[in-house]
Amino acid sequence: MAHKFEVYQDKAGEFRVRFKYNSEIIFSTEGYSDKSGAKRAIESIKKYVPDAPTEEV
């Protein structure tokens, strides 16, 4: 698979999500106190990203 979400625990003990494409990290999220928060972030991204506009700044 060329792309995937990963949930991991950082050194501070917070759960984060990173999105990888071809083994390259494209982005990672803020830290969440529990794994369920990180999983909700994934669902939110999947739900709202298709409608995200592109802006040139």
CHARMM-style PDB file with segment names, atoms N, HN, CA, C and O in Angstrom:
ATOM      1  N   MET     1       0.846  -1.181   0.000  1.00  0.00      PROA
ATOM      2  CA  MET     1       0.000   0.000   0.000  1.00  0.00      PROA
ATOM      3  C   MET     1       0.885   1.234   0.000  1.00  0.00      PROA
ATOM      4  O   MET     1       1.840   1.323   0.772  1.00  0.00      PROA
ATOM      5  N   ALA     2       0.572   2.168  -0.850  1.00  0.00      PROA
ATOM      6  HN  ALA     2      -0.204   2.096  -1.477  1.00  0.00      PROA
ATOM      7  CA  ALA     2       1.397   3.364  -0.995  1.00  0.00      PROA
ATOM      8  C   ALA     2       1.161   4.391   0.095  1.00  0.00      PROA
ATOM      9  O   ALA     2       2.031   5.221   0.361  1.00  0.00      PROA
ATOM     10  N   HSD     3      -0.014   4.350   0.735  1.00  0.00      PROA
ATOM     11  HN  HSD     3      -0.721   3.676   0.519  1.00  0.00      PROA
ATOM     12  CA  HSD     3      -0.300   5.351   1.754  1.00  0.00      PROA
ATOM     13  C   HSD     3      -1.002   4.710   2.948  1.00  0.00      PROA
ATOM     14  O   HSD     3      -1.690   3.698   2.816  1.00  0.00      PROA
ATOM     15  N   LYS     4      -0.811   5.328   4.124  1.00  0.00      PROA
ATOM     16  HN  LYS     4      -0.253   6.150   4.231  1.00  0.00      PROA
ATOM     17  CA  LYS     4      -1.449   4.798   5.332  1.00  0.00      PROA
ATOM     18  C   LYS     4      -1.367   5.816   6.463  1.00  0.00      PROA
ATOM     19  O   LYS     4      -0.517   6.707   6.473  1.00  0.00      PROA
ATOM     20  N   PHE     5      -2.289   5.650   7.421  1.00  0.00      PROA
ATOM     21  HN  PHE     5      -2.979   4.927   7.413  1.00  0.00      PROA
ATOM     22  CA  PHE     5      -2.247   6.381   8.673  1.00  0.00      PROA
ATOM     23  C   PHE     5      -1.561   5.484   9.696  1.00  0.00      PROA
ATOM     24  O   PHE     5      -1.746   4.267   9.676  1.00  0.00      PROA
ATOM     25  N   GLU     6      -0.781   6.068  10.579  1.00  0.00      PROA
ATOM     26  HN  GLU     6      -0.631   7.057  10.595  1.00  0.00      PROA
ATOM     27  CA  GLU     6      -0.158   5.339  11.678  1.00  0.00      PROA
ATOM     28  C   GLU     6      -0.487   6.057  12.983  1.00  0.00      PROA
ATOM     29  O   GLU     6      -0.360   7.277  13.079  1.00  0.00      PROA
ATOM     30  N   VAL     7      -0.910   5.294  13.982  1.00  0.00      PROA
ATOM     31  HN  VAL     7      -1.014   4.303  13.904  1.00  0.00      PROA
ATOM     32  CA  VAL     7      -1.103   5.827  15.326  1.00  0.00      PROA
ATOM     33  C   VAL     7       0.097   5.364  16.136  1.00  0.00      PROA
ATOM     34  O   VAL     7       0.422   4.177  16.160  1.00  0.00      PROA
ATOM     35  N   TYR     8       0.754   6.311  16.799  1.00  0.00      PROA
ATOM     36  HN  TYR     8       0.490   7.276  16.780  1.00  0.00      PROA
ATOM     37  CA  TYR     8       1.927   5.947  17.597  1.00  0.00      PROA
ATOM     38  C   TYR     8       1.966   6.784  18.863  1.00  0.00      PROA
ATOM     39  O   TYR     8       1.304   7.817  18.959  1.00  0.00      PROA
ATOM     40  N   GLN     9       2.743   6.330  19.830  1.00  0.00      PROA
ATOM     41  HN  GLN     9       3.280   5.490  19.752  1.00  0.00      PROA
ATOM     42  CA  GLN     9       2.902   7.045  21.091  1.00  0.00      PROA
ATOM     43  C   GLN     9       4.267   7.718  21.088  1.00  0.00      PROA
ATOM     44  O   GLN     9       5.287   7.072  20.849  1.00  0.00      PROA
ATOM     45  N   ASP    10       4.276   9.027  21.356  1.00  0.00      PROA
ATOM     46  HN  ASP    10       3.447   9.551  21.550  1.00  0.00      PROA
ATOM     47  CA  ASP    10       5.541   9.764  21.339  1.00  0.00      PROA
ATOM     48  C   ASP    10       6.272   9.628  22.673  1.00  0.00      PROA
ATOM     49  O   ASP    10       5.786   8.968  23.591  1.00  0.00      PROA
ATOM     50  N   LYS    11       7.434  10.252  22.772  1.00  0.00      PROA
ATOM     51  HN  LYS    11       7.829  10.789  22.026  1.00  0.00      PROA
ATOM     52  CA  LYS    11       8.256  10.146  23.979  1.00  0.00      PROA
ATOM     53  C   LYS    11       7.586  10.740  25.212  1.00  0.00      PROA
ATOM     54  O   LYS    11       7.897  10.351  26.338  1.00  0.00      PROA
ATOM     55  N   ALA    12       6.670  11.681  25.003  1.00  0.00      PROA
ATOM     56  HN  ALA    12       6.418  11.997  24.088  1.00  0.00      PROA
ATOM     57  CA  ALA    12       5.946  12.310  26.111  1.00  0.00      PROA
ATOM     58  C   ALA    12       4.738  11.481  26.551  1.00  0.00      PROA
ATOM     59  O   ALA    12       4.054  11.837  27.510  1.00  0.00      PROA
ATOM     60  N   GLY    13       4.481  10.381  25.852  1.00  0.00      PROA
ATOM     61  HN  GLY    13       5.037  10.091  25.073  1.00  0.00      PROA
ATOM     62  CA  GLY    13       3.364   9.510  26.203  1.00  0.00      PROA
ATOM     63  C   GLY    13       2.055   9.874  25.519  1.00  0.00      PROA
ATOM     64  O   GLY    13       1.023   9.266  25.805  1.00  0.00      PROA
ATOM     65  N   GLU    14       2.076  10.852  24.622  1.00  0.00      PROA
ATOM     66  HN  GLU    14       2.914  11.346  24.390  1.00  0.00      PROA
ATOM     67  CA  GLU    14       0.866  11.228  23.900  1.00  0.00      PROA
ATOM     68  C   GLU    14       0.740  10.406  22.624  1.00  0.00      PROA
ATOM     69  O   GLU    14       1.733   9.959  22.051  1.00  0.00      PROA
ATOM     70  N   PHE    15      -0.503  10.219  22.194  1.00  0.00      PROA
ATOM     71  HN  PHE    15      -1.310  10.582  22.659  1.00  0.00      PROA
ATOM     72  CA  PHE    15      -0.761   9.484  20.962  1.00  0.00      PROA
ATOM     73  C   PHE    15      -0.883  10.476  19.814  1.00  0.00      PROA
ATOM     74  O   PHE    15      -1.543  11.508  19.934  1.00  0.00      PROA
ATOM     75  N   ARG    16      -0.244  10.153  18.712  1.00  0.00      PROA
ATOM     76  HN  ARG    16       0.292   9.315  18.614  1.00  0.00      PROA
ATOM     77  CA  ARG    16      -0.246  11.007  17.533  1.00  0.00      PROA
ATOM     78  C   ARG    16      -0.565  10.164  16.308  1.00  0.00      PROA
ATOM     79  O   ARG    16      -0.433   8.940  16.315  1.00  0.00      PROA
ATOM     80  N   VAL    17      -0.990  10.855  15.258  1.00  0.00      PROA
ATOM     81  HN  VAL    17      -1.098  11.849  15.252  1.00  0.00      PROA
ATOM     82  CA  VAL    17      -1.255  10.204  13.980  1.00  0.00      PROA
ATOM     83  C   VAL    17      -0.300  10.801  12.965  1.00  0.00      PROA
ATOM     84  O   VAL    17      -0.104  12.015  12.920  1.00  0.00      PROA
ATOM     85  N   ARG    18       0.288   9.949  12.160  1.00  0.00      PROA
ATOM     86  HN  ARG    18       0.130   8.962  12.196  1.00  0.00      PROA
ATOM     87  CA  ARG    18       1.068  10.446  11.027  1.00  0.00      PROA
ATOM     88  C   ARG    18       0.529   9.767   9.780  1.00  0.00      PROA
ATOM     89  O   ARG    18       0.074   8.623   9.812  1.00  0.00      PROA
ATOM     90  N   PHE    19       0.596  10.501   8.691  1.00  0.00      PROA
ATOM     91  HN  PHE    19       0.966  11.429   8.665  1.00  0.00      PROA
ATOM     92  CA  PHE    19       0.167   9.981   7.402  1.00  0.00      PROA
ATOM     93  C   PHE    19       1.407   9.789   6.561  1.00  0.00      PROA
ATOM     94  O   PHE    19       2.208  10.708   6.391  1.00  0.00      PROA
ATOM     95  N   LYS    20       1.559   8.586   6.036  1.00  0.00      PROA
ATOM     96  HN  LYS    20       0.909   7.839   6.173  1.00  0.00      PROA
ATOM     97  CA  LYS    20       2.730   8.267   5.220  1.00  0.00      PROA
ATOM     98  C   LYS    20       2.290   7.942   3.795  1.00  0.00      PROA
ATOM     99  O   LYS    20       1.267   7.295   3.569  1.00  0.00      PROA
ATOM    100  N   TYR    21       3.086   8.405   2.853  1.00  0.00      PROA
ATOM    101  HN  TYR    21       3.917   8.930   3.036  1.00  0.00      PROA
ATOM    102  CA  TYR    21       2.900   8.069   1.451  1.00  0.00      PROA
ATOM    103  C   TYR    21       4.242   7.600   0.921  1.00  0.00      PROA
ATOM    104  O   TYR    21       5.228   8.335   0.975  1.00  0.00      PROA
ATOM    105  N   ASN    22       4.281   6.366   0.405  1.00  0.00      PROA
ATOM    106  HN  ASN    22       3.480   5.770   0.361  1.00  0.00      PROA
ATOM    107  CA  ASN    22       5.541   5.764  -0.059  1.00  0.00      PROA
ATOM    108  C   ASN    22       6.640   5.888   0.995  1.00  0.00      PROA
ATOM    109  O   ASN    22       7.768   6.268   0.683  1.00  0.00      PROA
ATOM    110  N   SER    23       6.308   5.568   2.230  1.00  0.00      PROA
ATOM    111  HN  SER    23       5.391   5.259   2.484  1.00  0.00      PROA
ATOM    112  CA  SER    23       7.233   5.567   3.376  1.00  0.00      PROA
ATOM    113  C   SER    23       7.700   6.950   3.816  1.00  0.00      PROA
ATOM    114  O   SER    23       8.528   7.057   4.721  1.00  0.00      PROA
ATOM    115  N   GLU    24       7.190   8.004   3.197  1.00  0.00      PROA
ATOM    116  HN  GLU    24       6.517   7.917   2.462  1.00  0.00      PROA
ATOM    117  CA  GLU    24       7.558   9.366   3.575  1.00  0.00      PROA
ATOM    118  C   GLU    24       6.441   9.962   4.432  1.00  0.00      PROA
ATOM    119  O   GLU    24       5.268   9.882   4.066  1.00  0.00      PROA
ATOM    120  N   ILE    25       6.803  10.560   5.572  1.00  0.00      PROA
ATOM    121  HN  ILE    25       7.756  10.625   5.869  1.00  0.00      PROA
ATOM    122  CA  ILE    25       5.807  11.191   6.424  1.00  0.00      PROA
ATOM    123  C   ILE    25       5.359  12.491   5.767  1.00  0.00      PROA
ATOM    124  O   ILE    25       6.165  13.385   5.510  1.00  0.00      PROA
ATOM    125  N   ILE    26       4.068  12.578   5.504  1.00  0.00      PROA
ATOM    126  HN  ILE    26       3.413  11.852   5.713  1.00  0.00      PROA
ATOM    127  CA  ILE    26       3.493  13.763   4.865  1.00  0.00      PROA
ATOM    128  C   ILE    26       3.062  14.772   5.931  1.00  0.00      PROA
ATOM    129  O   ILE    26       3.313  15.969   5.794  1.00  0.00      PROA
ATOM    130  N   PHE    27       2.418  14.289   6.984  1.00  0.00      PROA
ATOM    131  HN  PHE    27       2.215  13.316   7.095  1.00  0.00      PROA
ATOM    132  CA  PHE    27       2.055  15.156   8.108  1.00  0.00      PROA
ATOM    133  C   PHE    27       1.857  14.319   9.362  1.00  0.00      PROA
ATOM    134  O   PHE    27       1.692  13.101   9.293  1.00  0.00      PROA
ATOM    135  N   SER    28       1.875  14.990  10.504  1.00  0.00      PROA
ATOM    136  HN  SER    28       2.009  15.979  10.560  1.00  0.00      PROA
ATOM    137  CA  SER    28       1.513  14.350  11.767  1.00  0.00      PROA
ATOM    138  C   SER    28       0.657  15.323  12.558  1.00  0.00      PROA
ATOM    139  O   SER    28       0.716  16.536  12.355  1.00  0.00      PROA
ATOM    140  N   THR    29      -0.140  14.769  13.462  1.00  0.00      PROA
ATOM    141  HN  THR    29      -0.187  13.784  13.626  1.00  0.00      PROA
ATOM    142  CA  THR    29      -1.101  15.566  14.219  1.00  0.00      PROA
ATOM    143  C   THR    29      -0.523  16.017  15.553  1.00  0.00      PROA
ATOM    144  O   THR    29       0.597  15.667  15.923  1.00  0.00      PROA
ATOM    145  N   GLU    30      -1.317  16.799  16.253  1.00  0.00      PROA
ATOM    146  HN  GLU    30      -2.227  17.084  15.952  1.00  0.00      PROA
ATOM    147  CA  GLU    30      -1.018  17.165  17.632  1.00  0.00      PROA
ATOM    148  C   GLU    30      -1.097  15.907  18.489  1.00  0.00      PROA
ATOM    149  O   GLU    30      -1.552  14.865  18.018  1.00  0.00      PROA
ATOM    150  N   GLY    31      -0.664  15.993  19.727  1.00  0.00      PROA
ATOM    151  HN  GLY    31      -0.294  16.839  20.110  1.00  0.00      PROA
ATOM    152  CA  GLY    31      -0.735  14.858  20.629  1.00  0.00      PROA
ATOM    153  C   GLY    31      -2.097  14.743  21.299  1.00  0.00      PROA
ATOM    154  O   GLY    31      -2.735  15.750  21.606  1.00  0.00      PROA
ATOM    155  N   TYR    32      -2.533  13.515  21.522  1.00  0.00      PROA
ATOM    156  HN  TYR    32      -2.014  12.698  21.272  1.00  0.00      PROA
ATOM    157  CA  TYR    32      -3.792  13.221  22.206  1.00  0.00      PROA
ATOM    158  C   TYR    32      -3.482  12.398  23.448  1.00  0.00      PROA
ATOM    159  O   TYR    32      -2.552  11.591  23.454  1.00  0.00      PROA
ATOM    160  N   SER    33      -4.262  12.605  24.489  1.00  0.00      PROA
ATOM    161  HN  SER    33      -5.018  13.260  24.484  1.00  0.00      PROA
ATOM    162  CA  SER    33      -3.994  11.906  25.751  1.00  0.00      PROA
ATOM    163  C   SER    33      -4.336  10.424  25.688  1.00  0.00      PROA
ATOM    164  O   SER    33      -3.792   9.632  26.457  1.00  0.00      PROA
ATOM    165  N   ASP    34      -5.228  10.040  24.783  1.00  0.00      PROA
ATOM    166  HN  ASP    34      -5.670  10.683  24.158  1.00  0.00      PROA
ATOM    167  CA  ASP    34      -5.547   8.622  24.643  1.00  0.00      PROA
ATOM    168  C   ASP    34      -5.645   8.235  23.166  1.00  0.00      PROA
ATOM    169  O   ASP    34      -5.809   9.082  22.289  1.00  0.00      PROA
ATOM    170  N   LYS    35      -5.541   6.962  22.929  1.00  0.00      PROA
ATOM    171  HN  LYS    35      -5.408   6.273  23.642  1.00  0.00      PROA
ATOM    172  CA  LYS    35      -5.519   6.448  21.559  1.00  0.00      PROA
ATOM    173  C   LYS    35      -6.829   6.722  20.826  1.00  0.00      PROA
ATOM    174  O   LYS    35      -6.833   6.932  19.613  1.00  0.00      PROA
ATOM    175  N   SER    36      -7.932   6.720  21.557  1.00  0.00      PROA
ATOM    176  HN  SER    36      -7.929   6.550  22.543  1.00  0.00      PROA
ATOM    177  CA  SER    36      -9.214   6.962  20.905  1.00  0.00      PROA
ATOM    178  C   SER    36      -9.278   8.376  20.304  1.00  0.00      PROA
ATOM    179  O   SER    36      -9.916   8.576  19.271  1.00  0.00      PROA
ATOM    180  N   GLY    37      -8.631   9.342  20.936  1.00  0.00      PROA
ATOM    181  HN  GLY    37      -8.113   9.180  21.776  1.00  0.00      PROA
ATOM    182  CA  GLY    37      -8.572  10.698  20.384  1.00  0.00      PROA
ATOM    183  C   GLY    37      -7.838  10.717  19.054  1.00  0.00      PROA
ATOM    184  O   GLY    37      -8.253  11.401  18.119  1.00  0.00      PROA
ATOM    185  N   ALA    38      -6.755   9.970  18.971  1.00  0.00      PROA
ATOM    186  HN  ALA    38      -6.418   9.414  19.731  1.00  0.00      PROA
ATOM    187  CA  ALA    38      -5.995   9.886  17.721  1.00  0.00      PROA
ATOM    188  C   ALA    38      -6.825   9.213  16.631  1.00  0.00      PROA
ATOM    189  O   ALA    38      -6.792   9.632  15.474  1.00  0.00      PROA
ATOM    190  N   LYS    39      -7.560   8.181  16.998  1.00  0.00      PROA
ATOM    191  HN  LYS    39      -7.586   7.841  17.938  1.00  0.00      PROA
ATOM    192  CA  LYS    39      -8.394   7.492  16.011  1.00  0.00      PROA
ATOM    193  C   LYS    39      -9.546   8.376  15.535  1.00  0.00      PROA
ATOM    194  O   LYS    39      -9.946   8.305  14.373  1.00  0.00      PROA
ATOM    195  N   ARG    40     -10.075   9.205  16.426  1.00  0.00      PROA
ATOM    196  HN  ARG    40      -9.750   9.263  17.370  1.00  0.00      PROA
ATOM    197  CA  ARG    40     -11.117  10.156  16.016  1.00  0.00      PROA
ATOM    198  C   ARG    40     -10.546  11.189  15.039  1.00  0.00      PROA
ATOM    199  O   ARG    40     -11.235  11.632  14.119  1.00  0.00      PROA
ATOM    200  N   ALA    41      -9.294  11.562  15.247  1.00  0.00      PROA
ATOM    201  HN  ALA    41      -8.735  11.202  15.993  1.00  0.00      PROA
ATOM    202  CA  ALA    41      -8.643  12.504  14.321  1.00  0.00      PROA
ATOM    203  C   ALA    41      -8.571  11.904  12.924  1.00  0.00      PROA
ATOM    204  O   ALA    41      -8.813  12.603  11.940  1.00  0.00      PROA
ATOM    205  N   ILE    42      -8.245  10.630  12.824  1.00  0.00      PROA
ATOM    206  HN  ILE    42      -8.049  10.062  13.623  1.00  0.00      PROA
ATOM    207  CA  ILE    42      -8.190   9.957  11.518  1.00  0.00      PROA
ATOM    208  C   ILE    42      -9.559  10.001  10.850  1.00  0.00      PROA
ATOM    209  O   ILE    42      -9.663  10.318   9.665  1.00  0.00      PROA
ATOM    210  N   GLU    43     -10.598   9.687  11.597  1.00  0.00      PROA
ATOM    211  HN  GLU    43     -10.513   9.429  12.559  1.00  0.00      PROA
ATOM    212  CA  GLU    43     -11.946   9.686  11.025  1.00  0.00      PROA
ATOM    213  C   GLU    43     -12.350  11.087  10.579  1.00  0.00      PROA
ATOM    214  O   GLU    43     -13.007  11.244   9.549  1.00  0.00      PROA
ATOM    215  N   SER    44     -11.969  12.091  11.335  1.00  0.00      PROA
ATOM    216  HN  SER    44     -11.436  11.963  12.172  1.00  0.00      PROA
ATOM    217  CA  SER    44     -12.269  13.469  10.966  1.00  0.00      PROA
ATOM    218  C   SER    44     -11.545  13.860   9.682  1.00  0.00      PROA
ATOM    219  O   SER    44     -12.127  14.498   8.805  1.00  0.00      PROA
ATOM    220  N   ILE    45     -10.287  13.478   9.578  1.00  0.00      PROA
ATOM    221  HN  ILE    45      -9.815  12.960  10.291  1.00  0.00      PROA
ATOM    222  CA  ILE    45      -9.510  13.774   8.365  1.00  0.00      PROA
ATOM    223  C   ILE    45     -10.147  13.091   7.158  1.00  0.00      PROA
ATOM    224  O   ILE    45     -10.319  13.711   6.109  1.00  0.00      PROA
ATOM    225  N   LYS    46     -10.492  11.830   7.306  1.00  0.00      PROA
ATOM    226  HN  LYS    46     -10.352  11.326   8.158  1.00  0.00      PROA
ATOM    227  CA  LYS    46     -11.102  11.093   6.198  1.00  0.00      PROA
ATOM    228  C   LYS    46     -12.430  11.716   5.777  1.00  0.00      PROA
ATOM    229  O   LYS    46     -12.772  11.725   4.594  1.00  0.00      PROA
ATOM    230  N   LYS    47     -13.168  12.232   6.745  1.00  0.00      PROA
ATOM    231  HN  LYS    47     -12.890  12.225   7.705  1.00  0.00      PROA
ATOM    232  CA  LYS    47     -14.485  12.792   6.465  1.00  0.00      PROA
ATOM    233  C   LYS    47     -14.406  14.151   5.774  1.00  0.00      PROA
ATOM    234  O   LYS    47     -15.161  14.416   4.839  1.00  0.00      PROA
ATOM    235  N   TYR    48     -13.494  15.014   6.229  1.00  0.00      PROA
ATOM    236  HN  TYR    48     -12.881  14.798   6.988  1.00  0.00      PROA
ATOM    237  CA  TYR    48     -13.500  16.395   5.770  1.00  0.00      PROA
ATOM    238  C   TYR    48     -12.455  16.748   4.710  1.00  0.00      PROA
ATOM    239  O   TYR    48     -12.613  17.758   4.025  1.00  0.00      PROA
ATOM    240  N   VAL    49     -11.433  15.983   4.559  1.00  0.00      PROA
ATOM    241  HN  VAL    49     -11.304  15.163   5.116  1.00  0.00      PROA
ATOM    242  CA  VAL    49     -10.366  16.351   3.621  1.00  0.00      PROA
ATOM    243  C   VAL    49     -10.827  16.384   2.168  1.00  0.00      PROA
ATOM    244  O   VAL    49     -10.374  17.261   1.433  1.00  0.00      PROA
ATOM    245  N   PRO    50     -11.689  15.497   1.712  1.00  0.00      PROA
ATOM    246  CA  PRO    50     -12.081  15.579   0.296  1.00  0.00      PROA
ATOM    247  C   PRO    50     -12.682  16.931  -0.085  1.00  0.00      PROA
ATOM    248  O   PRO    50     -12.622  17.324  -1.250  1.00  0.00      PROA
ATOM    249  N   ASP    51     -13.255  17.641   0.871  1.00  0.00      PROA
ATOM    250  HN  ASP    51     -13.304  17.322   1.817  1.00  0.00      PROA
ATOM    251  CA  ASP    51     -13.878  18.931   0.586  1.00  0.00      PROA
ATOM    252  C   ASP    51     -12.963  20.117   0.865  1.00  0.00      PROA
ATOM    253  O   ASP    51     -13.375  21.265   0.701  1.00  0.00      PROA
ATOM    254  N   ALA    52     -11.750  19.860   1.278  1.00  0.00      PROA
ATOM    255  HN  ALA    52     -11.416  18.927   1.412  1.00  0.00      PROA
ATOM    256  CA  ALA    52     -10.832  20.955   1.615  1.00  0.00      PROA
ATOM    257  C   ALA    52     -10.405  21.704   0.364  1.00  0.00      PROA
ATOM    258  O   ALA    52      -9.974  21.099  -0.617  1.00  0.00      PROA
ATOM    259  N   PRO    53     -10.528  23.022   0.406  1.00  0.00      PROA
ATOM    260  CA  PRO    53     -10.111  23.815  -0.760  1.00  0.00      PROA
ATOM    261  C   PRO    53      -8.592  23.941  -0.834  1.00  0.00      PROA
ATOM    262  O   PRO    53      -7.893  23.754   0.163  1.00  0.00      PROA
ATOM    263  N   THR    54      -8.100  24.255  -2.005  1.00  0.00      PROA
ATOM    264  HN  THR    54      -8.667  24.407  -2.814  1.00  0.00      PROA
ATOM    265  CA  THR    54      -6.681  24.536  -2.191  1.00  0.00      PROA
ATOM    266  C   THR    54      -6.538  26.048  -2.379  1.00  0.00      PROA
ATOM    267  O   THR    54      -7.229  26.653  -3.198  1.00  0.00      PROA
ATOM    268  N   GLU    55      -5.638  26.639  -1.614  1.00  0.00      PROA
ATOM    269  HN  GLU    55      -5.076  26.148  -0.948  1.00  0.00      PROA
ATOM    270  CA  GLU    55      -5.413  28.079  -1.698  1.00  0.00      PROA
ATOM    271  C   GLU    55      -3.945  28.363  -1.999  1.00  0.00      PROA
ATOM    272  O   GLU    55      -3.048  27.709  -1.467  1.00  0.00      PROA
ATOM    273  N   GLU    56      -3.726  29.321  -2.835  1.00  0.00      PROA
ATOM    274  HN  GLU    56      -4.455  29.852  -3.267  1.00  0.00      PROA
ATOM    275  CA  GLU    56      -2.366  29.791  -3.096  1.00  0.00      PROA
ATOM    276  C   GLU    56      -2.145  31.012  -2.225  1.00  0.00      PROA
ATOM    277  O   GLU    56      -2.943  31.949  -2.240  1.00  0.00      PROA
ATOM    278  N   VAL    57      -1.057  30.998  -1.464  1.00  0.00      PROA
ATOM    279  HN  VAL    57      -0.408  30.237  -1.452  1.00  0.00      PROA
ATOM    280  CA  VAL    57      -0.777  32.133  -0.573  1.00  0.00      PROA
ATOM    281  C   VAL    57       0.580  32.710  -0.851  1.00  0.00      PROA
ATOM    282  OT1 VAL    57       0.988  33.672  -0.199  1.00  0.00      PROA
TER     283      VAL     57
END
